[in-house]
Amino acid sequence: MLHPDYRFCPRCAAPLAQTEIAGRVRSACPACGFTHWNNPAPVVAGLVQVGEHILLARNAAWPPKMFALITGFLEAGETPEQGIAREVKEETSLDVERTSLIGVYDFTRKNELIIAYHVIASGEVRLSEELVEYRMVAPDRLKPWRAGTGLAVADWMRARDLPFEFVDLPVRAPDGNG
């Protein structure tokens, strides 16, 4: 997948032009006909339950106190269920016992389509280098946010008649820090 800001064709290196194709303005190559469709990337997310608690993790690039679900990109040749099992194992060392679909969510800010699962897992948590800390949270203490995987948390809680209120995520500075 090309970054949306690419200016040159990945096939022939000619400058890309903005052209209306199939009812939308897209980057296309006038020299060889390549079209950048800019389709969303498929991402899997896991609301990981270990015993009676939900594991939330903090990515190394995130500010302190910001925790979320386990997520990762779906890889070629794997089903979404295989993808979330792989991500949970890679990022936490936990073994996935079963998965059930929570829902599918758009995350337009990052041009992603999130496929979210409730994951029952077991084992000892050992974080990958991508993650710096985790919390085990009682289901009734979860605080969903109004975007991406937060909507999956809210749907999961709603399906279990757990009360919740949305929280606002910290606003990031224009430079992407904080």
CYANA upper distance limits for C-alpha pairs under 8 A (distance plus 0.5 A):
  1 MET  CA     38 ASN  CA      7.87
  2 LEU  CA      6 TYR  CA      7.22
  2 LEU  CA     36 HIS  CA      7.69
  2 LEU  CA     38 ASN  CA      7.74
  4 PRO  CA     38 ASN  CA      7.26
  7 ARG  CA     15 PRO  CA      6.34
  7 ARG  CA     16 LEU  CA      5.90
  8 PHE  CA     13 ALA  CA      5.73
  8 PHE  CA     14 ALA  CA      5.99
  8 PHE  CA     15 PRO  CA      4.88
  8 PHE  CA     16 LEU  CA      5.61
  8 PHE  CA     29 CYS  CA      8.49
  9 CYS  CA     13 ALA  CA      5.07
  9 CYS  CA     14 ALA  CA      5.87
  9 CYS  CA     15 PRO  CA      6.64
  9 CYS  CA     16 LEU  CA      6.29
  9 CYS  CA     28 ALA  CA      8.22
  9 CYS  CA     29 CYS  CA      6.57
  9 CYS  CA     34 PHE  CA      7.62
 11 ARG  CA     32 CYS  CA      8.25
 11 ARG  CA     34 PHE  CA      7.85
 12 CYS  CA     31 ALA  CA      8.27
 12 CYS  CA     32 CYS  CA      7.49
 14 ALA  CA     29 CYS  CA      7.27
 14 ALA  CA     30 PRO  CA      8.47
 14 ALA  CA     31 ALA  CA      7.10
 15 PRO  CA     29 CYS  CA      7.28
 16 LEU  CA     27 SER  CA      6.25
 16 LEU  CA     28 ALA  CA      5.78
 16 LEU  CA     29 CYS  CA      5.26
 16 LEU  CA     30 PRO  CA      7.60
 17 ALA  CA     27 SER  CA      5.98
 17 ALA  CA     28 ALA  CA      5.87
 17 ALA  CA     29 CYS  CA      6.61
 17 ALA  CA     30 PRO  CA      7.44
 18 GLN  CA     25 VAL  CA      6.60
 18 GLN  CA     26 ARG  CA      5.98
 18 GLN  CA     27 SER  CA      5.25
 18 GLN  CA     28 ALA  CA      6.79
 19 THR  CA     24 ARG  CA      8.50
 19 THR  CA     25 VAL  CA      5.76
 19 THR  CA     26 ARG  CA      5.92
 19 THR  CA     27 SER  CA      6.76
 19 THR  CA     28 ALA  CA      6.80
 20 GLU  CA     24 ARG  CA      5.71
 20 GLU  CA     25 VAL  CA      4.71
 20 GLU  CA     26 ARG  CA      6.58
 21 ILE  CA     25 VAL  CA      6.68
 21 ILE  CA     26 ARG  CA      6.92
 26 ARG  CA     35 THR  CA      7.62
 26 ARG  CA     36 HIS  CA      6.93
 26 ARG  CA     37 TRP  CA      7.06
 26 ARG  CA     38 ASN  CA      8.36
 27 SER  CA     35 THR  CA      6.61
 27 SER  CA     36 HIS  CA      5.89
 27 SER  CA     37 TRP  CA      8.11
 28 ALA  CA     33 GLY  CA      7.09
 28 ALA  CA     34 PHE  CA      6.09
 28 ALA  CA     35 THR  CA      4.83
 28 ALA  CA     36 HIS  CA      6.52
 29 CYS  CA     33 GLY  CA      5.57
 29 CYS  CA     34 PHE  CA      5.60
 29 CYS  CA     35 THR  CA      6.96
 30 PRO  CA     34 PHE  CA      8.30
 39 ASN  CA    111 ASN  CA      7.97
 40 PRO  CA    111 ASN  CA      5.26
 40 PRO  CA    112 GLU  CA      5.08
 40 PRO  CA    113 LEU  CA      6.39
 41 ALA  CA     73 PHE  CA      7.91
 41 ALA  CA    111 ASN  CA      7.00
 41 ALA  CA    112 GLU  CA      5.14
 41 ALA  CA    113 LEU  CA      6.53
 42 PRO  CA     73 PHE  CA      6.60
 42 PRO  CA     74 LEU  CA      6.26
 42 PRO  CA    112 GLU  CA      6.38
 42 PRO  CA    113 LEU  CA      5.47
 42 PRO  CA    114 ILE  CA      6.64
 42 PRO  CA    115 ILE  CA      7.85
 43 VAL  CA     71 THR  CA      7.32
 43 VAL  CA     72 GLY  CA      6.03
 43 VAL  CA     73 PHE  CA      4.88
 43 VAL  CA     74 LEU  CA      5.99
 43 VAL  CA    112 GLU  CA      7.01
 43 VAL  CA    113 LEU  CA      6.42
 43 VAL  CA    114 ILE  CA      5.24
 43 VAL  CA    115 ILE  CA      6.62
 44 VAL  CA     71 THR  CA      6.04
 44 VAL  CA     72 GLY  CA      6.06
 44 VAL  CA     73 PHE  CA      6.63
 44 VAL  CA     74 LEU  CA      6.69
 44 VAL  CA     80 PRO  CA      6.95
 44 VAL  CA     83 GLY  CA      7.12
 44 VAL  CA     84 ILE  CA      6.12
 44 VAL  CA    114 ILE  CA      6.12
 44 VAL  CA    115 ILE  CA      5.31
 44 VAL  CA    116 ALA  CA      6.31
 44 VAL  CA    117 TYR  CA      8.19
 45 ALA  CA     69 LEU  CA      6.89
 45 ALA  CA     70 ILE  CA      6.10
 45 ALA  CA     71 THR  CA      4.75
 45 ALA  CA     72 GLY  CA      7.20
 45 ALA  CA     84 ILE  CA      6.94
 45 ALA  CA    114 ILE  CA      7.12
 45 ALA  CA    115 ILE  CA      6.58
 45 ALA  CA    116 ALA  CA      5.03
 45 ALA  CA    117 TYR  CA      6.63
 45 ALA  CA    149 THR  CA      7.56
 46 GLY  CA     69 LEU  CA      6.33
 46 GLY  CA     70 ILE  CA      5.71
 46 GLY  CA     71 THR  CA      6.85
 46 GLY  CA     84 ILE  CA      6.88
 46 GLY  CA     88 VAL  CA      7.95
 46 GLY  CA    116 ALA  CA      6.29
 46 GLY  CA    117 TYR  CA      5.42
 46 GLY  CA    118 HIS  CA      6.32
 46 GLY  CA    119 VAL  CA      6.35
 47 LEU  CA     54 ILE  CA      7.28
 47 LEU  CA     55 LEU  CA      7.76
 47 LEU  CA     56 LEU  CA      8.44
 47 LEU  CA     69 LEU  CA      6.11
 47 LEU  CA     70 ILE  CA      7.44
 47 LEU  CA    116 ALA  CA      7.96
 47 LEU  CA    117 TYR  CA      6.64
 47 LEU  CA    118 HIS  CA      5.38
 47 LEU  CA    119 VAL  CA      6.33
 47 LEU  CA    153 VAL  CA      7.73
 48 VAL  CA     54 ILE  CA      6.04
 48 VAL  CA     55 LEU  CA      5.98
 48 VAL  CA     56 LEU  CA      8.27
 48 VAL  CA     69 LEU  CA      7.88
 48 VAL  CA     70 ILE  CA      7.92
 48 VAL  CA    118 HIS  CA      6.69
 48 VAL  CA    119 VAL  CA      5.17
 48 VAL  CA    120 ILE  CA      6.53
 48 VAL  CA    121 ALA  CA      7.09
 49 GLN  CA     53 HIS  CA      6.07
 49 GLN  CA     54 ILE  CA      4.97
 49 GLN  CA     55 LEU  CA      6.76
 49 GLN  CA    118 HIS  CA      7.87
 49 GLN  CA    119 VAL  CA      6.42
 49 GLN  CA    120 ILE  CA      5.46
 49 GLN  CA    121 ALA  CA      6.53
 50 VAL  CA     54 ILE  CA      6.75
 50 VAL  CA     55 LEU  CA      7.55
 50 VAL  CA    120 ILE  CA      6.76
 50 VAL  CA    121 ALA  CA      5.82
 50 VAL  CA    122 SER  CA      6.20
 51 GLY  CA    121 ALA  CA      8.45
 51 GLY  CA    122 SER  CA      8.02
 52 GLU  CA    138 ALA  CA      7.32
 52 GLU  CA    139 PRO  CA      8.24
 53 HIS  CA    136 MET  CA      6.07
 53 HIS  CA    137 VAL  CA      5.72
 53 HIS  CA    138 ALA  CA      5.30
 53 HIS  CA    139 PRO  CA      6.76
 54 ILE  CA    135 ARG  CA      8.50
 54 ILE  CA    136 MET  CA      5.89
 54 ILE  CA    137 VAL  CA      5.58
 54 ILE  CA    138 ALA  CA      6.76
 54 ILE  CA    139 PRO  CA      6.81
 55 LEU  CA     69 LEU  CA      7.86
 55 LEU  CA    134 TYR  CA      7.20
 55 LEU  CA    135 ARG  CA      6.26
 55 LEU  CA    136 MET  CA      5.20
 55 LEU  CA    137 VAL  CA      6.92
 56 LEU  CA     67 PHE  CA      6.03
 56 LEU  CA     68 ALA  CA      5.55
 56 LEU  CA     69 LEU  CA      5.84
 56 LEU  CA     70 ILE  CA      7.69
 56 LEU  CA    134 TYR  CA      6.05
 56 LEU  CA    135 ARG  CA      5.82
 56 LEU  CA    136 MET  CA      6.95
 56 LEU  CA    137 VAL  CA      7.86
 57 ALA  CA     67 PHE  CA      5.48
 57 ALA  CA     68 ALA  CA      5.97
 57 ALA  CA     69 LEU  CA      6.87
 57 ALA  CA     70 ILE  CA      7.29
 57 ALA  CA    131 LEU  CA      7.19
 57 ALA  CA    132 VAL  CA      8.19
 57 ALA  CA    133 GLU  CA      6.39
 57 ALA  CA    134 TYR  CA      4.66
 57 ALA  CA    135 ARG  CA      6.88
 58 ARG  CA     62 TRP  CA      7.15
 58 ARG  CA     64 PRO  CA      8.35
 58 ARG  CA     65 LYS  CA      8.17
 58 ARG  CA     66 MET  CA      6.53
 58 ARG  CA     67 PHE  CA      5.05
 58 ARG  CA     68 ALA  CA      6.99
 58 ARG  CA    131 LEU  CA      6.16
 58 ARG  CA    132 VAL  CA      6.43
 58 ARG  CA    133 GLU  CA      5.98
 58 ARG  CA    134 TYR  CA      6.56
 59 ASN  CA     67 PHE  CA      8.07
 59 ASN  CA    130 GLU  CA      6.42
 59 ASN  CA    131 LEU  CA      4.90
 59 ASN  CA    132 VAL  CA      6.54
 59 ASN  CA    133 GLU  CA      8.17
 60 ALA  CA    129 GLU  CA      8.37
 60 ALA  CA    130 GLU  CA      6.30
 60 ALA  CA    131 LEU  CA      5.74
 60 ALA  CA    132 VAL  CA      5.82
 62 TRP  CA     66 MET  CA      6.98
 62 TRP  CA    178 GLY  CA      8.21
 63 PRO  CA    178 GLY  CA      6.49
 67 PHE  CA    134 TYR  CA      7.93
 67 PHE  CA    135 ARG  CA      8.44
 68 ALA  CA    149 THR  CA      8.24
 68 ALA  CA    150 GLY  CA      8.47
 69 LEU  CA    149 THR  CA      7.44
 70 ILE  CA     87 GLU  CA      7.77
 70 ILE  CA     88 VAL  CA      7.08
 70 ILE  CA     91 GLU  CA      8.08
 71 THR  CA     84 ILE  CA      7.99
 71 THR  CA     87 GLU  CA      7.29
 72 GLY  CA     83 GLY  CA      8.42
 72 GLY  CA     84 ILE  CA      8.02
 72 GLY  CA     87 GLU  CA      6.62
 73 PHE  CA     83 GLY  CA      8.19
 74 LEU  CA     78 GLU  CA      7.62
 74 LEU  CA     79 THR  CA      8.31
 74 LEU  CA     80 PRO  CA      7.07
 74 LEU  CA     83 GLY  CA      5.98
 74 LEU  CA     84 ILE  CA      8.43
 75 GLU  CA     83 GLY  CA      7.36
 78 GLU  CA     82 GLN  CA      6.30
 78 GLU  CA     83 GLY  CA      6.61
 79 THR  CA     83 GLY  CA      6.59
 80 PRO  CA     84 ILE  CA      6.73
 80 PRO  CA    115 ILE  CA      7.75
 81 GLU  CA     85 ALA  CA      6.75
 81 GLU  CA     99 THR  CA      7.43
 82 GLN  CA     86 ARG  CA      6.60
 83 GLY  CA     87 GLU  CA      6.67
 84 ILE  CA     88 VAL  CA      6.54
 84 ILE  CA    117 TYR  CA      8.22
 85 ALA  CA     89 LYS  CA      6.72
 85 ALA  CA     95 ASP  CA      8.15
 85 ALA  CA     96 VAL  CA      6.24
 86 ARG  CA     90 GLU  CA      6.51
 87 GLU  CA     91 GLU  CA      6.38
 88 VAL  CA     92 THR  CA      6.13
 88 VAL  CA     93 SER  CA      7.30
 88 VAL  CA     94 LEU  CA      6.78
 88 VAL  CA     95 ASP  CA      8.02
 88 VAL  CA     96 VAL  CA      7.80
 89 LYS  CA     93 SER  CA      4.88
 89 LYS  CA     94 LEU  CA      5.62
 89 LYS  CA     95 ASP  CA      6.56
 89 LYS  CA     96 VAL  CA      7.98
 90 GLU  CA    128 SER  CA      7.19
 91 GLU  CA    126 ARG  CA      8.25
 91 GLU  CA    127 LEU  CA      6.05
 91 GLU  CA    128 SER  CA      5.30
 91 GLU  CA    130 GLU  CA      7.76
 91 GLU  CA    131 LEU  CA      7.71
 92 THR  CA    125 VAL  CA      5.76
 92 THR  CA    126 ARG  CA      5.61
 92 THR  CA    127 LEU  CA      5.11
 92 THR  CA    128 SER  CA      6.85
 93 SER  CA    123 GLY  CA      7.90
 93 SER  CA    124 GLU  CA      7.47
 93 SER  CA    125 VAL  CA      6.32
 93 SER  CA    126 ARG  CA      5.97
 93 SER  CA    127 LEU  CA      7.39
 94 LEU  CA    121 ALA  CA      6.53
 94 LEU  CA    122 SER  CA      6.07
 94 LEU  CA    123 GLY  CA      5.56
 94 LEU  CA    124 GLU  CA      6.79
 94 LEU  CA    125 VAL  CA      6.53
 94 LEU  CA    126 ARG  CA      8.31
 95 ASP  CA    121 ALA  CA      5.83
 95 ASP  CA    122 SER  CA      5.85
 95 ASP  CA    123 GLY  CA      6.67
 96 VAL  CA    119 VAL  CA      7.17
 96 VAL  CA    120 ILE  CA      6.49
 96 VAL  CA    121 ALA  CA      4.82
 96 VAL  CA    122 SER  CA      7.15
 97 GLU  CA    119 VAL  CA      8.07
 97 GLU  CA    120 ILE  CA      6.08
 97 GLU  CA    121 ALA  CA      5.85
 97 GLU  CA    122 SER  CA      7.72
 98 ARG  CA    119 VAL  CA      6.48
 98 ARG  CA    120 ILE  CA      5.88
 98 ARG  CA    121 ALA  CA      7.76
 99 THR  CA    117 TYR  CA      6.60
 99 THR  CA    118 HIS  CA      6.12
 99 THR  CA    119 VAL  CA      5.07
 99 THR  CA    120 ILE  CA      6.86
100 SER  CA    117 TYR  CA      5.89
100 SER  CA    118 HIS  CA      5.76
100 SER  CA    119 VAL  CA      7.20
101 LEU  CA    115 ILE  CA      8.20
101 LEU  CA    116 ALA  CA      6.64
101 LEU  CA    117 TYR  CA      4.93
101 LEU  CA    118 HIS  CA      6.79
102 ILE  CA    115 ILE  CA      8.44
102 ILE  CA    116 ALA  CA      5.95
102 ILE  CA    117 TYR  CA      5.51
102 ILE  CA    118 HIS  CA      6.68
102 ILE  CA    152 ALA  CA      6.90
102 ILE  CA    155 ASP  CA      7.61
102 ILE  CA    156 TRP  CA      6.87
103 GLY  CA    115 ILE  CA      6.69
103 GLY  CA    116 ALA  CA      5.99
103 GLY  CA    117 TYR  CA      7.66
103 GLY  CA    152 ALA  CA      7.09
104 VAL  CA    113 LEU  CA      7.57
104 VAL  CA    114 ILE  CA      6.07
104 VAL  CA    115 ILE  CA      5.09
104 VAL  CA    116 ALA  CA      6.60
105 TYR  CA    113 LEU  CA      6.39
105 TYR  CA    114 ILE  CA      5.51
105 TYR  CA    115 ILE  CA      7.07
105 TYR  CA    116 ALA  CA      8.23
105 TYR  CA    148 GLY  CA      6.77
105 TYR  CA    149 THR  CA      8.03
105 TYR  CA    151 LEU  CA      8.10
105 TYR  CA    152 ALA  CA      8.06
106 ASP  CA    111 ASN  CA      8.36
106 ASP  CA    112 GLU  CA      6.79
106 ASP  CA    113 LEU  CA      5.28
106 ASP  CA    114 ILE  CA      6.61
106 ASP  CA    148 GLY  CA      7.03
107 PHE  CA    111 ASN  CA      6.49
107 PHE  CA    112 GLU  CA      5.59
107 PHE  CA    113 LEU  CA      6.42
107 PHE  CA    114 ILE  CA      7.41
107 PHE  CA    147 ALA  CA      7.56
107 PHE  CA    148 GLY  CA      5.63
108 THR  CA    112 GLU  CA      6.65
108 THR  CA    113 LEU  CA      8.41
114 ILE  CA    148 GLY  CA      7.58
114 ILE  CA    149 THR  CA      7.83
116 ALA  CA    149 THR  CA      7.73
116 ALA  CA    152 ALA  CA      6.93
118 HIS  CA    156 TRP  CA      8.31
127 LEU  CA    131 LEU  CA      6.43
127 LEU  CA    132 VAL  CA      7.64
127 LEU  CA    133 GLU  CA      7.92
128 SER  CA    132 VAL  CA      8.49
137 VAL  CA    141 ARG  CA      6.90
137 VAL  CA    142 LEU  CA      7.17
138 ALA  CA    142 LEU  CA      7.41
139 PRO  CA    157 MET  CA      8.08
139 PRO  CA    162 LEU  CA      8.35
140 ASP  CA    157 MET  CA      8.33
140 ASP  CA    162 LEU  CA      6.46
140 ASP  CA    163 PRO  CA      7.55
140 ASP  CA    164 PHE  CA      8.16
142 LEU  CA    153 VAL  CA      8.32
142 LEU  CA    164 PHE  CA      7.95
143 LYS  CA    164 PHE  CA      7.03
143 LYS  CA    165 GLU  CA      7.00
143 LYS  CA    166 PHE  CA      6.61
143 LYS  CA    167 VAL  CA      6.74
144 PRO  CA    150 GLY  CA      5.14
144 PRO  CA    151 LEU  CA      7.18
144 PRO  CA    153 VAL  CA      6.08
144 PRO  CA    154 ALA  CA      6.07
144 PRO  CA    164 PHE  CA      7.97
144 PRO  CA    165 GLU  CA      7.56
144 PRO  CA    166 PHE  CA      5.62
144 PRO  CA    167 VAL  CA      6.71
145 TRP  CA    149 THR  CA      8.34
145 TRP  CA    150 GLY  CA      4.87
145 TRP  CA    151 LEU  CA      7.13
145 TRP  CA    154 ALA  CA      8.47
145 TRP  CA    166 PHE  CA      5.66
145 TRP  CA    167 VAL  CA      5.59
145 TRP  CA    168 ASP  CA      6.49
145 TRP  CA    169 LEU  CA      7.07
146 ARG  CA    150 GLY  CA      6.23
146 ARG  CA    151 LEU  CA      6.46
146 ARG  CA    166 PHE  CA      6.90
146 ARG  CA    167 VAL  CA      7.80
146 ARG  CA    168 ASP  CA      7.59
147 ALA  CA    151 LEU  CA      6.31
148 GLY  CA    152 ALA  CA      7.85
149 THR  CA    153 VAL  CA      6.95
150 GLY  CA    154 ALA  CA      6.82
151 LEU  CA    155 ASP  CA      6.70
152 ALA  CA    156 TRP  CA      6.59
153 VAL  CA    157 MET  CA      6.66
154 ALA  CA    158 ARG  CA      6.48
154 ALA  CA    164 PHE  CA      7.89
155 ASP  CA    159 ALA  CA      6.62
156 TRP  CA    160 ARG  CA      7.12
157 MET  CA    161 ASP  CA      6.76
157 MET  CA    162 LEU  CA      5.53
157 MET  CA    163 PRO  CA      7.68
157 MET  CA    164 PHE  CA      7.92
158 ARG  CA    162 LEU  CA      6.30
158 ARG  CA    163 PRO  CA      7.74
170 PRO  CA    178 GLY  CA      8.41
171 VAL  CA    178 GLY  CA      7.95
172 ARG  CA    176 GLY  CA      6.37
172 ARG  CA    177 ASN  CA      6.76
172 ARG  CA    178 GLY  CA      5.63
173 ALA  CA    177 ASN  CA      6.08
173 ALA  CA    178 GLY  CA      6.23
